[in-house]
């Protein structure tokens, strides 16, 4: 029950399909303290992110990361490195938008991207095709798709932690039992 | 934007209301690798938990933890310590059930509990009423309610981590960038 598993396209798509509805159920209509506050402490590149910022980041990924990189692998293999991903683009791109607009935009883009992914009719022999990550080096198509799914999960992990942080004082002595309040973030 | 916030009953209820739909959107219909696998390594009291086990645990909390303890505070104050909570009860109680049954049961119990909570018409002066936790000592009513909400978030945090673990190998070199794969769990 514990072995790390092989990549399977239908299993990865099962996660990717559910993320917009999950984030929507968690966040839509929540009071601002849960949506707009972050974890306060800054790091070398930016302040920590709020739930709003995280949804913005997921949108940027749909636009510029996952499917564009998949197409680069299919069209150019390792010959053309991926464009670097801008981890801070959401701070510009979400200005003036509401959380509800971001949730709708994320759901629409994810749906379009999954339709495009399915239309490629990838076969298991495609999973080992390789591309060139600008800092990680050679990566495979299946690693890219597995990362897309786990990237959703890493930001769900971050969302729960950023929200829990807002009640760090309010829980009193129970703090000791709540694992999410011990989480150091590990980058996301 | 970063200050830990005061407890507010409507804000806590806003989180508590959304958790069943969030967990449902994340898990219902997922392939078994995401639902039935855990993180493998055991600890002093049990193996790690699968998504299925986590939903079972949330159900046990609805039955035996949050509202029963709230009623003990209102009826007995510090005079009667809370009954200890059985963190492993779900392993018996979920036997023979499907994930879909557990998700339905959690949603139903949460709805009933929030209706009962609202019916109490708690006022801010009730928030400082105190009770006796069997190991933590004196706790307040607002700390109990804040902990109920953060407990949801700690298990959402755990769910994302347990699921991500299944693709630990599949993501290849991207492992270094995915914070959820660095999370040590901190008890949940």
Interface residues (C-beta under 8 A of the other chain):
Chain A: X1 X2 X3 X4 X5 X6 X7 X8 X10 X11 X12 X14 X15 X18 X21 X22 X24 X25 X26 X27 X29 X30 X31 X33 X34 X36 X37 X38 X39 X40 X41 X48 X50 X133 X136 X137 X139 X140 X142 X143 X144 X146 X147 X149 X150 X151 X153 X154 X156 X157 X158 X159 X160 X161 X163 X164 X165 X166 X167 X168 X169 X170 X171 X172 X173 X174 X176 X177 X178 X179 X180 X181 X182 X183 X185 X186 X187 X188
Chain B: X1 X2 X3 X4 X5 X6 X7 X8 X10 X11 X12 X14 X15 X18 X21 X22 X24 X25 X26 X27 X29 X30 X31 X33 X34 X36 X37 X38 X39 X40 X41 X48 X50 X133 X136 X137 X139 X140 X142 X143 X144 X146 X147 X149 X150 X151 X153 X154 X156 X157 X158 X159 X160 X161 X163 X164 X165 X166 X167 X168 X169 X170 X171 X172 X173 X174 X176 X177 X178 X179 X180 X181 X182 X183 X185 X186 X187 X188
